[in-house]
Amino acid sequence: MSIDKYYDQTIKVITVTAPAQFSSAAFSESCSTATAYMNPVNGVETFTGGRNEIFADYKAFMSSTVAIDETKRVRWAGKDYNVVFVKNTGQMGHHKRVLLKNDARAQ
């Protein structure tokens, strides 16, 4: 059984576009929809500033054709997540593993 059989969640990949310098326009968002397998992360921490911090809250597995990188955000189940890390798992070109962290600005 291939991993894409497990892509049972619909996510939105959000691209935020900044206005041109000295422009009075606001930031704009564009969204694309993809399917993914969402999995809560357990034990992914970093030691920063003398304390442990959670590096990611979720990891998502999705098709390698999804246009996603660390400049994008993901909206899933009514919450926004920042993309922390994207990896072409095993360099197979088959699927991506994406680490997501809660977007504190959206809380």
C-alpha positions in Angstrom: 0.0 0.0 0.0 1.4 3.4 -0.9 1.5 6.4 1.4 -0.8 8.5 -0.7 -3.7 6.2 0.4 -3.4 7.9 3.8 -3.8 11.5 2.5 -7.2 11.9 4.2 -7.1 15.5 5.4 -7.6 18.6 3.3 -5.3 21.5 3.9 -4.8 24.9 2.4 -1.3 26.1 1.5 -1.2 29.9 1.9 1.2 32.2 0.1 1.5 35.6 1.6 2.5 38.4 -0.8 4.0 41.5 0.6 3.1 44.9 -1.1 5.8 46.7 -3.0 8.0 49.0 -1.0 6.4 52.4 -0.2 3.0 51.0 -1.3 -0.1 51.6 0.7 -1.6 48.2 -0.3 -2.1 45.5 2.3 -0.5 42.1 2.4 -2.5 39.6 0.2 -3.0 35.9 0.5 -3.5 33.3 -2.1 -4.5 29.7 -1.3 -4.2 26.3 -2.9 -5.8 23.1 -1.7 -4.0 19.8 -1.1 -4.5 16.6 0.6 -2.2 15.4 3.4 -1.7 13.0 6.2 -1.5 15.1 9.4 0.3 13.6 12.4 0.9 15.3 15.8 4.7 15.4 16.5 6.0 13.9 19.7 9.3 14.9 21.1 10.7 17.3 18.6 12.3 19.9 20.7 15.3 22.3 20.5 17.4 23.9 23.3 17.2 27.6 22.7 18.0 30.5 25.1 18.6 28.2 28.0 15.3 26.3 27.7 13.6 23.6 25.6 11.3 24.8 23.0 9.0 22.8 20.8 10.3 22.8 17.2 7.1 21.6 15.6 3.6 20.7 16.5 2.6 18.6 13.5 4.2 16.8 10.6 2.3 16.4 7.4 3.0 14.0 4.6 1.9 15.1 1.1 2.5 14.5 -2.5 5.8 15.8 -3.9 3.8 17.8 -6.4 2.5 20.2 -3.8 4.2 23.6 -4.0 5.2 24.2 -0.4 8.3 25.6 1.2 9.3 27.4 4.4 7.9 30.7 3.2 4.3 29.4 3.2 1.7 28.7 5.8 -0.8 25.8 6.2 -4.4 26.2 7.3 -5.9 23.0 8.7 -8.9 22.4 11.0 -9.4 26.2 11.4 -5.8 26.9 12.6 -2.8 28.4 10.8 0.6 26.7 11.0 4.0 28.0 9.9 6.0 25.7 7.7 9.3 25.0 9.6 10.9 22.4 7.4 10.2 20.6 4.1 12.0 17.4 3.2 11.8 15.2 0.1 11.7 12.0 2.2 14.4 9.6 1.2 15.1 11.7 -2.0 12.5 9.5 -3.7 10.6 12.4 -5.3 7.4 10.6 -4.2 6.2 12.5 -1.1 7.2 15.4 1.2 7.5 15.5 5.0 6.6 19.0 6.3 7.1 20.1 9.9 4.5 22.6 11.1 4.4 24.9 14.1 1.4 26.8 15.4 1.2 30.3 14.1 1.2 32.4 17.3 -0.1 35.5 15.4 -3.4 33.7 14.6 -4.2 32.8 18.1 
